[in-house]
Amino acid sequence: MSTNDYVKFVTQQIVSYIDQPKEVRKATRQQRKEELPPLSNRWFGVMPLAVQLMFKKNKKGES
């Protein structure tokens, strides 16, 4: 991809984003935020889930 093609592509993307109504931009931004995994999983991977499950298992055994 040449530099001119790349500049043309980026310009098209920016113009299409700016042409959208503000409500549509907010809705897509909110949808992307909802699709993200929880913060603890993004930062530390599966370890928080494993620890959480371990503590749940121990609590069930004590009851």
mmCIF file of the N, C-alpha and C atoms, coordinates in Angstrom:
data_MODEL
# 
_entry.id   MODEL 
# 
loop_
_atom_site.group_PDB 
_atom_site.id 
_atom_site.type_symbol 
_atom_site.label_atom_id 
_atom_site.label_alt_id 
_atom_site.label_comp_id 
_atom_site.label_asym_id 
_atom_site.label_entity_id 
_atom_site.label_seq_id 
_atom_site.pdbx_PDB_ins_code 
_atom_site.Cartn_x 
_atom_site.Cartn_y 
_atom_site.Cartn_z 
_atom_site.occupancy 
_atom_site.B_iso_or_equiv 
_atom_site.pdbx_formal_charge 
_atom_site.auth_seq_id 
_atom_site.auth_comp_id 
_atom_site.auth_asym_id 
_atom_site.auth_atom_id 
_atom_site.pdbx_PDB_model_num 
ATOM 1   N N  . MET A 1 1  ? 0.850   -1.168  0.000  1.00 0.00 ? 1  MET A N  1 
ATOM 2   C CA . MET A 1 1  ? 0.000   0.000   0.000  1.00 0.00 ? 1  MET A CA 1 
ATOM 3   C C  . MET A 1 1  ? 0.899   1.236   0.000  1.00 0.00 ? 1  MET A C  1 
ATOM 4   N N  . SER A 1 2  ? 0.676   2.085   -0.956 1.00 0.00 ? 2  SER A N  1 
ATOM 5   C CA . SER A 1 2  ? 1.506   3.280   -1.040 1.00 0.00 ? 2  SER A CA 1 
ATOM 6   C C  . SER A 1 2  ? 1.017   4.323   -0.037 1.00 0.00 ? 2  SER A C  1 
ATOM 7   N N  . THR A 1 3  ? 1.822   5.330   0.143  1.00 0.00 ? 3  THR A N  1 
ATOM 8   C CA . THR A 1 3  ? 1.494   6.385   1.109  1.00 0.00 ? 3  THR A CA 1 
ATOM 9   C C  . THR A 1 3  ? 0.232   7.121   0.697  1.00 0.00 ? 3  THR A C  1 
ATOM 10  N N  . ASN A 1 4  ? 0.071   7.383   -0.590 1.00 0.00 ? 4  ASN A N  1 
ATOM 11  C CA . ASN A 1 4  ? -1.127  8.080   -1.061 1.00 0.00 ? 4  ASN A CA 1 
ATOM 12  C C  . ASN A 1 4  ? -2.395  7.277   -0.790 1.00 0.00 ? 4  ASN A C  1 
ATOM 13  N N  . ASP A 1 5  ? -2.323  5.960   -0.993 1.00 0.00 ? 5  ASP A N  1 
ATOM 14  C CA . ASP A 1 5  ? -3.473  5.108   -0.710 1.00 0.00 ? 5  ASP A CA 1 
ATOM 15  C C  . ASP A 1 5  ? -3.828  5.149   0.772  1.00 0.00 ? 5  ASP A C  1 
ATOM 16  N N  . TYR A 1 6  ? -2.814  5.114   1.611  1.00 0.00 ? 6  TYR A N  1 
ATOM 17  C CA . TYR A 1 6  ? -3.037  5.138   3.054  1.00 0.00 ? 6  TYR A CA 1 
ATOM 18  C C  . TYR A 1 6  ? -3.659  6.461   3.493  1.00 0.00 ? 6  TYR A C  1 
ATOM 19  N N  . VAL A 1 7  ? -3.157  7.563   2.986  1.00 0.00 ? 7  VAL A N  1 
ATOM 20  C CA . VAL A 1 7  ? -3.701  8.882   3.324  1.00 0.00 ? 7  VAL A CA 1 
ATOM 21  C C  . VAL A 1 7  ? -5.149  8.979   2.852  1.00 0.00 ? 7  VAL A C  1 
ATOM 22  N N  . LYS A 1 8  ? -5.427  8.455   1.673  1.00 0.00 ? 8  LYS A N  1 
ATOM 23  C CA . LYS A 1 8  ? -6.793  8.469   1.147  1.00 0.00 ? 8  LYS A CA 1 
ATOM 24  C C  . LYS A 1 8  ? -7.722  7.653   2.039  1.00 0.00 ? 8  LYS A C  1 
ATOM 25  N N  . PHE A 1 9  ? -7.281  6.480   2.463  1.00 0.00 ? 9  PHE A N  1 
ATOM 26  C CA . PHE A 1 9  ? -8.081  5.623   3.339  1.00 0.00 ? 9  PHE A CA 1 
ATOM 27  C C  . PHE A 1 9  ? -8.369  6.310   4.673  1.00 0.00 ? 9  PHE A C  1 
ATOM 28  N N  . VAL A 1 10 ? -7.345  6.872   5.289  1.00 0.00 ? 10 VAL A N  1 
ATOM 29  C CA . VAL A 1 10 ? -7.512  7.543   6.580  1.00 0.00 ? 10 VAL A CA 1 
ATOM 30  C C  . VAL A 1 10 ? -8.455  8.730   6.439  1.00 0.00 ? 10 VAL A C  1 
ATOM 31  N N  . THR A 1 11 ? -8.310  9.485   5.379  1.00 0.00 ? 11 THR A N  1 
ATOM 32  C CA . THR A 1 11 ? -9.180  10.631  5.143  1.00 0.00 ? 11 THR A CA 1 
ATOM 33  C C  . THR A 1 11 ? -10.630 10.188  4.985  1.00 0.00 ? 11 THR A C  1 
ATOM 34  N N  . GLN A 1 12 ? -10.863 9.107   4.256  1.00 0.00 ? 12 GLN A N  1 
ATOM 35  C CA . GLN A 1 12 ? -12.221 8.597   4.096  1.00 0.00 ? 12 GLN A CA 1 
ATOM 36  C C  . GLN A 1 12 ? -12.812 8.161   5.428  1.00 0.00 ? 12 GLN A C  1 
ATOM 37  N N  . GLN A 1 13 ? -12.011 7.515   6.257  1.00 0.00 ? 13 GLN A N  1 
ATOM 38  C CA . GLN A 1 13 ? -12.499 7.069   7.553  1.00 0.00 ? 13 GLN A CA 1 
ATOM 39  C C  . GLN A 1 13 ? -12.858 8.257   8.450  1.00 0.00 ? 13 GLN A C  1 
ATOM 40  N N  . ILE A 1 14 ? -12.033 9.271   8.452  1.00 0.00 ? 14 ILE A N  1 
ATOM 41  C CA . ILE A 1 14 ? -12.288 10.458  9.272  1.00 0.00 ? 14 ILE A CA 1 
ATOM 42  C C  . ILE A 1 14 ? -13.545 11.176  8.799  1.00 0.00 ? 14 ILE A C  1 
ATOM 43  N N  . VAL A 1 15 ? -13.682 11.342  7.488  1.00 0.00 ? 15 VAL A N  1 
ATOM 44  C CA . VAL A 1 15 ? -14.851 12.036  6.951  1.00 0.00 ? 15 VAL A CA 1 
ATOM 45  C C  . VAL A 1 15 ? -16.128 11.250  7.250  1.00 0.00 ? 15 VAL A C  1 
ATOM 46  N N  . SER A 1 16 ? -16.086 9.934   7.119  1.00 0.00 ? 16 SER A N  1 
ATOM 47  C CA . SER A 1 16 ? -17.285 9.141   7.414  1.00 0.00 ? 16 SER A CA 1 
ATOM 48  C C  . SER A 1 16 ? -17.634 9.214   8.897  1.00 0.00 ? 16 SER A C  1 
ATOM 49  N N  . TYR A 1 17 ? -16.644 9.293   9.764  1.00 0.00 ? 17 TYR A N  1 
ATOM 50  C CA . TYR A 1 17 ? -16.889 9.423   11.198 1.00 0.00 ? 17 TYR A CA 1 
ATOM 51  C C  . TYR A 1 17 ? -17.505 10.785  11.515 1.00 0.00 ? 17 TYR A C  1 
ATOM 52  N N  . ILE A 1 18 ? -16.987 11.836  10.914 1.00 0.00 ? 18 ILE A N  1 
ATOM 53  C CA . ILE A 1 18 ? -17.482 13.181  11.180 1.00 0.00 ? 18 ILE A CA 1 
ATOM 54  C C  . ILE A 1 18 ? -18.895 13.362  10.623 1.00 0.00 ? 18 ILE A C  1 
ATOM 55  N N  . ASP A 1 19 ? -19.215 12.698  9.519  1.00 0.00 ? 19 ASP A N  1 
ATOM 56  C CA . ASP A 1 19 ? -20.539 12.824  8.909  1.00 0.00 ? 19 ASP A CA 1 
ATOM 57  C C  . ASP A 1 19 ? -21.640 12.142  9.716  1.00 0.00 ? 19 ASP A C  1 
ATOM 58  N N  . GLN A 1 20 ? -21.291 11.228  10.619 1.00 0.00 ? 20 GLN A N  1 
ATOM 59  C CA . GLN A 1 20 ? -22.297 10.555  11.432 1.00 0.00 ? 20 GLN A CA 1 
ATOM 60  C C  . GLN A 1 20 ? -22.893 11.530  12.446 1.00 0.00 ? 20 GLN A C  1 
ATOM 61  N N  . PRO A 1 21 ? -24.175 11.364  12.757 1.00 0.00 ? 21 PRO A N  1 
ATOM 62  C CA . PRO A 1 21 ? -24.764 12.193  13.810 1.00 0.00 ? 21 PRO A CA 1 
ATOM 63  C C  . PRO A 1 21 ? -24.115 11.886  15.167 1.00 0.00 ? 21 PRO A C  1 
ATOM 64  N N  . LYS A 1 22 ? -24.176 12.858  16.057 1.00 0.00 ? 22 LYS A N  1 
ATOM 65  C CA . LYS A 1 22 ? -23.526 12.722  17.356 1.00 0.00 ? 22 LYS A CA 1 
ATOM 66  C C  . LYS A 1 22 ? -24.107 11.549  18.149 1.00 0.00 ? 22 LYS A C  1 
ATOM 67  N N  . GLU A 1 23 ? -25.409 11.315  18.039 1.00 0.00 ? 23 GLU A N  1 
ATOM 68  C CA . GLU A 1 23 ? -26.046 10.219  18.784 1.00 0.00 ? 23 GLU A CA 1 
ATOM 69  C C  . GLU A 1 23 ? -25.525 8.867   18.327 1.00 0.00 ? 23 GLU A C  1 
ATOM 70  N N  . VAL A 1 24 ? -25.302 8.724   17.029 1.00 0.00 ? 24 VAL A N  1 
ATOM 71  C CA . VAL A 1 24 ? -24.797 7.458   16.490 1.00 0.00 ? 24 VAL A CA 1 
ATOM 72  C C  . VAL A 1 24 ? -23.377 7.215   16.986 1.00 0.00 ? 24 VAL A C  1 
ATOM 73  N N  . ARG A 1 25 ? -22.560 8.265   17.003 1.00 0.00 ? 25 ARG A N  1 
ATOM 74  C CA . ARG A 1 25 ? -21.180 8.118   17.501 1.00 0.00 ? 25 ARG A CA 1 
ATOM 75  C C  . ARG A 1 25 ? -21.179 7.721   18.965 1.00 0.00 ? 25 ARG A C  1 
ATOM 76  N N  . LYS A 1 26 ? -22.050 8.348   19.770 1.00 0.00 ? 26 LYS A N  1 
ATOM 77  C CA . LYS A 1 26 ? -22.125 8.001   21.188 1.00 0.00 ? 26 LYS A CA 1 
ATOM 78  C C  . LYS A 1 26 ? -22.596 6.566   21.372 1.00 0.00 ? 26 LYS A C  1 
ATOM 79  N N  . ALA A 1 27 ? -23.571 6.136   20.574 1.00 0.00 ? 27 ALA A N  1 
ATOM 80  C CA . ALA A 1 27 ? -24.097 4.779   20.695 1.00 0.00 ? 27 ALA A CA 1 
ATOM 81  C C  . ALA A 1 27 ? -23.028 3.747   20.349 1.00 0.00 ? 27 ALA A C  1 
ATOM 82  N N  . THR A 1 28 ? -22.275 3.982   19.282 1.00 0.00 ? 28 THR A N  1 
ATOM 83  C CA . THR A 1 28 ? -21.231 3.015   18.923 1.00 0.00 ? 28 THR A CA 1 
ATOM 84  C C  . THR A 1 28 ? -20.124 2.985   19.963 1.00 0.00 ? 28 THR A C  1 
ATOM 85  N N  . ARG A 1 29 ? -19.787 4.146   20.522 1.00 0.00 ? 29 ARG A N  1 
ATOM 86  C CA . ARG A 1 29 ? -18.762 4.196   21.560 1.00 0.00 ? 29 ARG A CA 1 
ATOM 87  C C  . ARG A 1 29 ? -19.217 3.434   22.804 1.00 0.00 ? 29 ARG A C  1 
ATOM 88  N N  . GLN A 1 30 ? -20.495 3.600   23.187 1.00 0.00 ? 30 GLN A N  1 
ATOM 89  C CA . GLN A 1 30 ? -21.034 2.892   24.344 1.00 0.00 ? 30 GLN A CA 1 
ATOM 90  C C  . GLN A 1 30 ? -21.073 1.393   24.090 1.00 0.00 ? 30 GLN A C  1 
ATOM 91  N N  . GLN A 1 31 ? -21.423 0.993   22.874 1.00 0.00 ? 31 GLN A N  1 
ATOM 92  C CA . GLN A 1 31 ? -21.468 -0.427  22.541 1.00 0.00 ? 31 GLN A CA 1 
ATOM 93  C C  . GLN A 1 31 ? -20.074 -1.046  22.637 1.00 0.00 ? 31 GLN A C  1 
ATOM 94  N N  . ARG A 1 32 ? -19.050 -0.340  22.164 1.00 0.00 ? 32 ARG A N  1 
ATOM 95  C CA . ARG A 1 32 ? -17.682 -0.858  22.261 1.00 0.00 ? 32 ARG A CA 1 
ATOM 96  C C  . ARG A 1 32 ? -17.251 -0.995  23.710 1.00 0.00 ? 32 ARG A C  1 
ATOM 97  N N  . LYS A 1 33 ? -17.648 -0.054  24.562 1.00 0.00 ? 33 LYS A N  1 
ATOM 98  C CA . LYS A 1 33 ? -17.301 -0.135  25.978 1.00 0.00 ? 33 LYS A CA 1 
ATOM 99  C C  . LYS A 1 33 ? -17.948 -1.335  26.640 1.00 0.00 ? 33 LYS A C  1 
ATOM 100 N N  . GLU A 1 34 ? -19.203 -1.634  26.266 1.00 0.00 ? 34 GLU A N  1 
ATOM 101 C CA . GLU A 1 34 ? -19.906 -2.764  26.862 1.00 0.00 ? 34 GLU A CA 1 
ATOM 102 C C  . GLU A 1 34 ? -19.307 -4.095  26.429 1.00 0.00 ? 34 GLU A C  1 
ATOM 103 N N  . GLU A 1 35 ? -18.711 -4.160  25.250 1.00 0.00 ? 35 GLU A N  1 
ATOM 104 C CA . GLU A 1 35 ? -18.140 -5.401  24.743 1.00 0.00 ? 35 GLU A CA 1 
ATOM 105 C C  . GLU A 1 35 ? -16.793 -5.733  25.380 1.00 0.00 ? 35 GLU A C  1 
ATOM 106 N N  . LEU A 1 36 ? -16.161 -4.765  26.044 1.00 0.00 ? 36 LEU A N  1 
ATOM 107 C CA . LEU A 1 36 ? -14.865 -5.015  26.660 1.00 0.00 ? 36 LEU A CA 1 
ATOM 108 C C  . LEU A 1 36 ? -14.998 -5.964  27.847 1.00 0.00 ? 36 LEU A C  1 
ATOM 109 N N  . PRO A 1 37 ? -14.023 -6.831  28.063 1.00 0.00 ? 37 PRO A N  1 
ATOM 110 C CA . PRO A 1 37 ? -14.059 -7.686  29.246 1.00 0.00 ? 37 PRO A CA 1 
ATOM 111 C C  . PRO A 1 37 ? -13.845 -6.837  30.506 1.00 0.00 ? 37 PRO A C  1 
ATOM 112 N N  . PRO A 1 38 ? -14.157 -7.379  31.678 1.00 0.00 ? 38 PRO A N  1 
ATOM 113 C CA . PRO A 1 38 ? -13.960 -6.615  32.911 1.00 0.00 ? 38 PRO A CA 1 
ATOM 114 C C  . PRO A 1 38 ? -12.508 -6.147  33.060 1.00 0.00 ? 38 PRO A C  1 
ATOM 115 N N  . LEU A 1 39 ? -12.331 -5.071  33.782 1.00 0.00 ? 39 LEU A N  1 
ATOM 116 C CA . LEU A 1 39 ? -11.021 -4.454  33.937 1.00 0.00 ? 39 LEU A CA 1 
ATOM 117 C C  . LEU A 1 39 ? -10.000 -5.424  34.538 1.00 0.00 ? 39 LEU A C  1 
ATOM 118 N N  . SER A 1 40 ? -10.414 -6.192  35.531 1.00 0.00 ? 40 SER A N  1 
ATOM 119 C CA . SER A 1 40 ? -9.465  -7.127  36.146 1.00 0.00 ? 40 SER A CA 1 
ATOM 120 C C  . SER A 1 40 ? -8.980  -8.169  35.147 1.00 0.00 ? 40 SER A C  1 
ATOM 121 N N  . ASN A 1 41 ? -9.850  -8.624  34.256 1.00 0.00 ? 41 ASN A N  1 
ATOM 122 C CA . ASN A 1 41 ? -9.438  -9.608  33.244 1.00 0.00 ? 41 ASN A CA 1 
ATOM 123 C C  . ASN A 1 41 ? -8.525  -8.989  32.200 1.00 0.00 ? 41 ASN A C  1 
ATOM 124 N N  . ARG A 1 42 ? -8.796  -7.736  31.835 1.00 0.00 ? 42 ARG A N  1 
ATOM 125 C CA . ARG A 1 42 ? -7.935  -7.085  30.844 1.00 0.00 ? 42 ARG A CA 1 
ATOM 126 C C  . ARG A 1 42 ? -6.538  -6.886  31.400 1.00 0.00 ? 42 ARG A C  1 
ATOM 127 N N  . TRP A 1 43 ? -6.423  -6.561  32.672 1.00 0.00 ? 43 TRP A N  1 
ATOM 128 C CA . TRP A 1 43 ? -5.111  -6.265  33.244 1.00 0.00 ? 43 TRP A CA 1 
ATOM 129 C C  . TRP A 1 43 ? -4.359  -7.523  33.655 1.00 0.00 ? 43 TRP A C  1 
ATOM 130 N N  . PHE A 1 44 ? -5.047  -8.497  34.231 1.00 0.00 ? 44 PHE A N  1 
ATOM 131 C CA . PHE A 1 44 ? -4.363  -9.639  34.827 1.00 0.00 ? 44 PHE A CA 1 
ATOM 132 C C  . PHE A 1 44 ? -4.709  -10.978 34.200 1.00 0.00 ? 44 PHE A C  1 
ATOM 133 N N  . GLY A 1 45 ? -5.549  -11.005 33.192 1.00 0.00 ? 45 GLY A N  1 
ATOM 134 C CA . GLY A 1 45 ? -5.882  -12.252 32.524 1.00 0.00 ? 45 GLY A CA 1 
ATOM 135 C C  . GLY A 1 45 ? -6.880  -13.081 33.310 1.00 0.00 ? 45 GLY A C  1 
ATOM 136 N N  . VAL A 1 46 ? -6.671  -14.389 33.342 1.00 0.00 ? 46 VAL A N  1 
ATOM 137 C CA . VAL A 1 46 ? -7.629  -15.312 33.933 1.00 0.00 ? 46 VAL A CA 1 
ATOM 138 C C  . VAL A 1 46 ? -7.378  -15.504 35.433 1.00 0.00 ? 46 VAL A C  1 
ATOM 139 N N  . MET A 1 47 ? -6.286  -15.018 35.948 1.00 0.00 ? 47 MET A N  1 
ATOM 140 C CA . MET A 1 47 ? -5.952  -15.246 37.358 1.00 0.00 ? 47 MET A CA 1 
ATOM 141 C C  . MET A 1 47 ? -7.026  -14.740 38.324 1.00 0.00 ? 47 MET A C  1 
ATOM 142 N N  . PRO A 1 48 ? -7.599  -13.543 38.169 1.00 0.00 ? 48 PRO A N  1 
ATOM 143 C CA . PRO A 1 48 ? -8.653  -13.125 39.102 1.00 0.00 ? 48 PRO A CA 1 
ATOM 144 C C  . PRO A 1 48 ? -9.854  -14.070 39.100 1.00 0.00 ? 48 PRO A C  1 
ATOM 145 N N  . LEU A 1 49 ? -10.214 -14.586 37.925 1.00 0.00 ? 49 LEU A N  1 
ATOM 146 C CA . LEU A 1 49 ? -11.316 -15.532 37.839 1.00 0.00 ? 49 LEU A CA 1 
ATOM 147 C C  . LEU A 1 49 ? -10.975 -16.814 38.591 1.00 0.00 ? 49 LEU A C  1 
ATOM 148 N N  . ALA A 1 50 ? -9.762  -17.305 38.449 1.00 0.00 ? 50 ALA A N  1 
ATOM 149 C CA . ALA A 1 50 ? -9.347  -18.526 39.131 1.00 0.00 ? 50 ALA A CA 1 
ATOM 150 C C  . ALA A 1 50 ? -9.383  -18.343 40.645 1.00 0.00 ? 50 ALA A C  1 
ATOM 151 N N  . VAL A 1 51 ? -8.915  -17.204 41.119 1.00 0.00 ? 51 VAL A N  1 
ATOM 152 C CA . VAL A 1 51 ? -8.925  -16.934 42.563 1.00 0.00 ? 51 VAL A CA 1 
ATOM 153 C C  . VAL A 1 51 ? -10.361 -16.825 43.062 1.00 0.00 ? 51 VAL A C  1 
ATOM 154 N N  . GLN A 1 52 ? -11.205 -16.158 42.294 1.00 0.00 ? 52 GLN A N  1 
ATOM 155 C CA . GLN A 1 52 ? -12.605 -16.007 42.680 1.00 0.00 ? 52 GLN A CA 1 
ATOM 156 C C  . GLN A 1 52 ? -13.286 -17.372 42.775 1.00 0.00 ? 52 GLN A C  1 
ATOM 157 N N  . LEU A 1 53 ? -13.062 -18.225 41.802 1.00 0.00 ? 53 LEU A N  1 
ATOM 158 C CA . LEU A 1 53 ? -13.657 -19.558 41.825 1.00 0.00 ? 53 LEU A CA 1 
ATOM 159 C C  . LEU A 1 53 ? -13.124 -20.380 42.990 1.00 0.00 ? 53 LEU A C  1 
ATOM 160 N N  . MET A 1 54 ? -11.850 -20.209 43.324 1.00 0.00 ? 54 MET A N  1 
ATOM 161 C CA . MET A 1 54 ? -11.266 -20.939 44.440 1.00 0.00 ? 54 MET A CA 1 
ATOM 162 C C  . MET A 1 54 ? -11.944 -20.538 45.755 1.00 0.00 ? 54 MET A C  1 
ATOM 163 N N  . PHE A 1 55 ? -12.160 -19.231 45.928 1.00 0.00 ? 55 PHE A N  1 
ATOM 164 C CA . PHE A 1 55 ? -12.816 -18.785 47.161 1.00 0.00 ? 55 PHE A CA 1 
ATOM 165 C C  . PHE A 1 55 ? -14.276 -19.211 47.213 1.00 0.00 ? 55 PHE A C  1 
ATOM 166 N N  . LYS A 1 56 ? -14.975 -19.210 46.090 1.00 0.00 ? 56 LYS A N  1 
ATOM 167 C CA . LYS A 1 56 ? -16.344 -19.676 46.062 1.00 0.00 ? 56 LYS A CA 1 
ATOM 168 C C  . LYS A 1 56 ? -16.425 -21.153 46.451 1.00 0.00 ? 56 LYS A C  1 
ATOM 169 N N  . LYS A 1 57 ? -15.478 -21.929 45.950 1.00 0.00 ? 57 LYS A N  1 
ATOM 170 C CA . LYS A 1 57 ? -15.471 -23.362 46.241 1.00 0.00 ? 57 LYS A CA 1 
ATOM 171 C C  . LYS A 1 57 ? -15.232 -23.589 47.733 1.00 0.00 ? 57 LYS A C  1 
ATOM 172 N N  . ASN A 1 58 ? -14.316 -22.801 48.321 1.00 0.00 ? 58 ASN A N  1 
ATOM 173 C CA . ASN A 1 58 ? -14.044 -22.936 49.748 1.00 0.00 ? 58 ASN A CA 1 
ATOM 174 C C  . ASN A 1 58 ? -15.245 -22.525 50.588 1.00 0.00 ? 58 ASN A C  1 
ATOM 175 N N  . LYS A 1 59 ? -15.983 -21.488 50.187 1.00 0.00 ? 59 LYS A N  1 
ATOM 176 C CA . LYS A 1 59 ? -17.159 -21.053 50.941 1.00 0.00 ? 59 LYS A CA 1 
ATOM 177 C C  . LYS A 1 59 ? -18.252 -22.098 50.896 1.00 0.00 ? 59 LYS A C  1 
ATOM 178 N N  . LYS A 1 60 ? -18.445 -22.770 49.762 1.00 0.00 ? 60 LYS A N  1 
ATOM 179 C CA . LYS A 1 60 ? -19.467 -23.806 49.656 1.00 0.00 ? 60 LYS A CA 1 
ATOM 180 C C  . LYS A 1 60 ? -19.123 -24.984 50.563 1.00 0.00 ? 60 LYS A C  1 
ATOM 181 N N  . GLY A 1 61 ? -17.868 -25.303 50.693 1.00 0.00 ? 61 GLY A N  1 
ATOM 182 C CA . GLY A 1 61 ? -17.439 -26.408 51.535 1.00 0.00 ? 61 GLY A CA 1 
ATOM 183 C C  . GLY A 1 61 ? -17.633 -26.117 53.019 1.00 0.00 ? 61 GLY A C  1 
ATOM 184 N N  . GLU A 1 62 ? -17.553 -24.843 53.422 1.00 0.00 ? 62 GLU A N  1 
ATOM 185 C CA . GLU A 1 62 ? -17.698 -24.479 54.827 1.00 0.00 ? 62 GLU A CA 1 
ATOM 186 C C  . GLU A 1 62 ? -19.149 -24.469 55.256 1.00 0.00 ? 62 GLU A C  1 
ATOM 187 N N  . SER A 1 63 ? -20.083 -24.195 54.352 1.00 0.00 ? 63 SER A N  1 
ATOM 188 C CA . SER A 1 63 ? -21.500 -24.054 54.725 1.00 0.00 ? 63 SER A CA 1 
ATOM 189 C C  . SER A 1 63 ? -22.119 -25.337 55.147 1.00 0.00 ? 63 SER A C  1 
# 
